[in-house]
Structure formats: structure tokens, C-alpha cells
Amino acid sequence: MSSHAKAAHESNARSNYSLAELAEWDARIREKVSEFGLDCYAQEFEICDHNGMLGYMAYSGMPSHYPHWSYGKSYEKLKTLYDHGVSGLPYEMVINSDPAIAYLMRDNTILLQILTIAHVYGHNDFFKNNFTYRSTRAELTIEIFKAHAMRVRRYAEDPSIGIDKIERILDAAHALSWNCRRNLAIRKRSRDEQVTVALEAAHPRPDPFAKIHARQEFTEPDLHKVPLEPDEDILLFIRDHNPYLAEWEKDLLTIVDEEAKYFIPMMETKIMNEGWASFWHHKILESLGLDQGLHLEFIVRHNQVVRPIPGQLNPYHLGFKIWEDIERRWTNPTAEEIKRDGPPTKSAREKLFEVREVERDTSFLRRYLTEELMREMDIFQYEARGEDLVIGKVSDDEGWREVKETLIKNVGTSSIPIITVEDADFGQTRTLYLKHHHDGRDLHLEYAEKTMAHLHRLWGREVVMETVLDSKRSMLCYNERGFSARAMK
């Protein structure tokens, strides 16, 4: 037998396992999950081949989803890259639902199945306990996505609507879906509450020396302005304030907004979540007493997952290193760390579970990505100079804080511009006035033009946006004549 044939034979042999064997390993892993104190939803697994995994990837892991051409495009792109060996497939996929559902690749070796099962339980615990997921209604996830799919298909089958009209709305809604509230843990004020706040803000503050001071003037707030406060939920605002939208169009905007807000916590916690799952799969497999062959493969597979990638940020690597460092600092801190932060007041396990519950990537990195870790991982900042990319800052004594701030500004939804609706009747012409909250990064005009075209399509009237371009206050406009941009005096 040739060496290639022998290797293939050994690989196939290791992939030849029974469902009973997987169930036995799952039971052993669940014992360790309970022993370590992880708190999970009930977990279900599905074994699928590469075509099934490609389909789930295209639909973000959902067993049911409404149809749209972009999902077919995503499937064809993923399949082409896979067929030509340009990219592989994930070892698993797991979705935030109750019970949690995970998909395992049929062709994985038995060790890979053991590792991914343990990894899935890490994700499961994170979904159930991190605060950003509390608004996602995990127990209703599958039913909600099924209901969305049924409603969209019903509209497509309606001869007065049809797929073409649906896709025009969905195209625009998808482009704007991430322009919504990022922190769903903060409750949005009702109209009545906004009125109360506006009246309180307009009244002068109590002055104990009012007798000797000039009387402060009271300016009546414009309570007819819509919105009273800047509104981040652009799709929902258009749904509620464009009187010319049909009910089915409003429903499509609701569906897209609900699904975007389901996925936002995953965007906001990518580094934490993948690091947490990797941290616990490592601990669980180290505690299982694997035989030598399985243990050696585990070391190789684990290192493949959490290795640094030159020129890129591997969230598994960064998250895993930070979680390991938190455990070390609350177990065996250095003398310098004790002098700087004081002795630990909690056990490492208590601290890990606390951080897992109350942080998101931006706060996680700000609080727990230390100067020492940044140097150990050689994190640097690069920038474009002409057609080249050059290293701009490194994690030395002078540059590490700036590198860290740049990293924080580019994780999760921080890379998505914050745009709010300021006025739905600007100039008393029903012009939609928006504001881009500039953070030092200018909008790309090519993307801004396309975004405003989608806004114009949904609003049906002129749309203007205030922003900053090249350090100058500027106004972008989209109307029947097309797109324009001009600096403001």
C-alpha cells in the first residue's frame, strides 16, 4: 500500500465511528460540563455532509429561513471556494436557541467530533449567560425564523405582490439592517417618556439665588418634532413614519430588523465567545483522560484553531489568550499585579463566570487585554501608504495604547457607522434628515451613495445626511436627481 493510500485508509478508519460512540462521548463531556460549573441549554446535534454544512452556512445556521437571492449567491460562493480548495468548512456550527442546535461534519475524525462537542458546550453556556443575548428569546428562535419564512413566502405567492417587489424591499432593508440600536440591554424610551424628558430639559434648573439673579427664560420645546430624540432604529422608524408603505412592506422591514437584532450579540461578542468555547474545550479534553493517539491529535487540532494568523486577527487566538490570562491573574498573580491591582478578592472560576456574563468585546478588550499580552502576541497597527500596507504602530511603551484603541474601534459593531434619524420633516418637505456620528473615520462615499439610495427607496422622498468629510462638516443628499455631496459653511 502506498503512503498516500495508507494515510487515506488511516483517516477513514478514524472517521468510522458510530452514533452510539458519539452519544457516549457526549455523555462524558456533559459530566465535565456540569463538574466545571457551566450552565447550558439542552443541546441537540445534527450530523451533516459538506453540502448540508454549506447550506447552513449560507443561512447562518438556521434550519428555516425566508428566501432571498443573496442566500443563493452566498451558497454558490462558499461551494465554489470549497470545491476549488480555496477555503475549508468549519468543524461545527452552533446557533443560539433553546434547545441549542449544533451541526457536526460527518467526515470529521472521532477526535474532532469530541473536540467540537466540547467546543459547542462552551458556546452554549455563553449564549445562555452573557447579557447581550437576553433580548434574543432563545426559546422562540426556531419558531420565529419559521414564522418569518412563512410570511415572506406567502407574500411571494400573492399575485398582487410577487417576488420582484419583495426583493426590492429586502435588498434595501438588508443594506440598512445593521443601522439599529447596538446595546439592546438599554430600553428605548417611549414617546410619552421622551416628551417628559424634553419638558424637564427645557425648564431652567432650580436656582437657590433666584431673587438676585435675572429670571431664566423658558423655551417651549417642539413636541411635534419627529423624532423627539435621535433614533438609531432606521428600519423601524421608516416603517412607523412612512404613510405610503403597504402593510406587507412594513412587515418585511419588521422581519429584517428582528433578525438583525438576533445576530447583533454574536457580532458584539465574537472574540469573547470563540475564546470562551476554545478555553473550555481545552479544559474539558485535558480532563477526559484521552489515550495517547487521541491526545496527540487533540494538541494538533487545538493549536490549529487558536494559532495566530500572520497579518490577521484570529478571534479564537486572542480570546483564548485573554481568558487564560484572566484565570492566571486570579489564581497566581505576579507581585507587580498585586501591587497594581491589589490581591484577588474572588476565585478564578468566579471571575471567569462574572466576565463571561457582563462584558462584550469592546469592554472585554479594554479591561483585560493588557500591555504584556499585546507584546506577547505582537499586536501591531498597519496603515495604507499609496498601494502598500506598512506597520504604523507596535505594542511598545509608547504605541500599545493607540494600537489597543484602534483594535477596539474595529471589533463587533464598532466598525459600523452610527447613523441616527434627526428629523422626519426637515424643511417641512418630508425630507428625511439623518446624522452620521463621526468618530474620526470618514464615510466611504461609494458606500454612502448606495446606502442613501436604499434609504430613498424606502422613504420615498429626499434623504439628507450630515457628516464630516476631510475635516469639514458636509451634507450628503439623495433625491430624484441622484446623489450629491457638498461642504457646509
Order of alpha helices (4+ residues) and beta strands (2+ residues): alpha-alpha-beta-alpha-alpha-beta-beta-alpha-alpha-alpha-alpha-alpha-alpha-alpha-alpha-alpha-alpha-alpha-alpha-alpha-beta-beta-alpha-beta-beta-alpha-beta-beta-beta
